[in-house]
Amino acid sequence: MLENMSVKADNESKKRFHHTDLYASIPPTCLPIVYHPDYNITFMGLEKLHPFDSGKWGKVIHLLKEEQFITDGNIVEAREATEEDLLVVHTKSYINRLKWSFVVATITEIPPLLFLPNPLVQRKVLRPLRTQTGGTIMAGKLAVERGWAINVGEFSAETWILLIFSSHFVWFQIYNTI
């Protein structure tokens, strides 16, 4: 039922293009690797109640830096997707349902979230996921421009898994189940 709410009906998706700040101009010296420290979800240990390691993206970046494959200066920093960005693929009703901690607790399978005020859930759980979504959009743009891109934050059950190459996109749509 929640999955059906997240997909826009054809008559609602007439607005295909909108202004977004997710498409930043990226210098050619940057690798098409997108990341933001906000991808990592940490919140009083509640993140340990989920089977996925919600801090794995930071660990991946740390390892790549340690091995000197990347630096802070040559990767692209993701931006948070706004409500307007999300409304391109989600209904207003669905976005509004995410303002209820019970709904987020159900979708993420972390029951204690239902006891927390939603502004806290928005800041500690959903903002990182919106930032990961913004990173996916930026990675898509970079893949078209450069032939390939990686969004480090997209290897989770709460967002989209995206492998991007110049000739095709491989999508596993997951974020819009939240």
N, C-alpha and C positions, 0 to 999 in steps of 0.2 A: 504494500500500500504506500509506504513512504517513497519507494522508488518511483512509483507512478506520479507522485506529486512533484518530483524534481524535474521531470521532463516537460518542457513547454509544448502545448498544443500548437499545431501548425498556424492557426489563426492568431496566436499570441506571439509568434516568433517573427513577425513582419519586420521588427526593428533589428536588423542584422548588424548595423554598424553604430557605434557610439564613440564618444571621446573617452580615451583611457590614458592614464599615466603609466601604464604597464610597459609600453614600448619606449624605453629610454634609448637614447643614442649611445652606442657602445663603441669605445675606441678600438681600432684594429689590433692593438697590443693585448687586448683581453682575449682569453680563451673563451669559447662558447660554453662555459661551464657556469651554471647558475646556482647560487646558494645564498642563504641568509641565516645568521645564527638563531633567528626566531623560529626556524623550522623545528628546533628541538623543544619538545614539550616536557616541561618539568613543573610539578605542582604538588608540593608537600608529600611526595611519594606516591600519590594516586596513580601516576603514570605506570607504576610497577604492577598495577592490577590488570593491565592490558597485556596480552601475549606478545605484542610487538614492542621492540625497543624504540621508544619514542625519542631517543637521543642519538640514534645511530648515524644521523646525517652529520652531526658535529664530529663524531668519531671518524667517519670517512674523510672529511675535510682535514682533520688533524693528521691522519695518516698520510694523505697526499702532500701536505705541507712538510711533514717530517721527512718524507722521501724526496722532497724538493721537486715534485712534479708541478706544484702550483704555489702561488703566493697570494696574499690578500690583494695585491695590486693587479693580478692578471686573471681574476675571476669576476663574474658579473653578480652584483647584489640584487636579489629579487625584491620586488615591491608587493605590498599586500593588495589583493584584489578587493575592489570596493563593492558595495551592494549593487551599484549600477553595472559593474563588470559581471557579477554573478547573475544578474537578471537577464543577461543574454541567453543563458541556458537553463535557468531555474525560474519557477513561478514566484511571484511575490508571496503567495500563501506559504510556499515551502520555506522561503527565507524567514518569514515571520514565525513559523513553527520552531525554528532553531533558536528562538528567543525564550524557549521553555527548556529549562534544565532537564526535565524528565525526557523530552524528546532526544536531546543530545546524549543523555545517559543510555537511553535505549539503543540508539544507533551505534555509539562507540563501544557498547557492551562494558561500560564502567559504571555500575549501579550507584556508587557513592556520589557521582556527579549530580544526581537528582536532589540531593540535600543542599547543594551550593547555590548561592544567588547567581542568576544568569549573567550579570555583568562580569563576574569572576570567571565563569565558564567561557564567556566570549573572549576575554583577555588571555586566559591560560590554555584554552583548548582550540577554539575556533579561529582566533587570529593566526596562530601558526599554520593552520590548514588553509586559510585564505592567502597567506603569504606563499605557501607552497603552490597554490593554484596560480598566483601571479607569476611565480617562477616558471611554471609550465608554459604560460602564455609567452613570456619572454624567450624561453627556450625554443618555442615554435618559430618565433620571428627570427631568431639567430640561425636556426636550421635552414630556413628559406634563404637567408642572406649568405651563410657560410658553408652550407652543405651538411652540417651536423651540429648537434648541441646536446647537452645533458643537463637536466635539472636534478641536482643531487637529492632534493627533498621529495621526489615523486616515487620513492620505493616504499610505499606504505599502504595500508588497507583503507585509510581514510581519504585518500586523494586519488589522483589519476596516475597510473603508471604510464610513462610516456618514453618511448624510444624514438628519436627523431633522426632521420637521414634526409638528404636532399631529394631523393626520389620518392620517398613515401613516409607516412607517419604510421606508427604502430601504437594504437591506443587500447588501454584496458580501462574503461570508464569506471571509476570508483568514487571519486569525490562527490558526484551528484547522488550518492546514496546517503549522504549526511544531511 
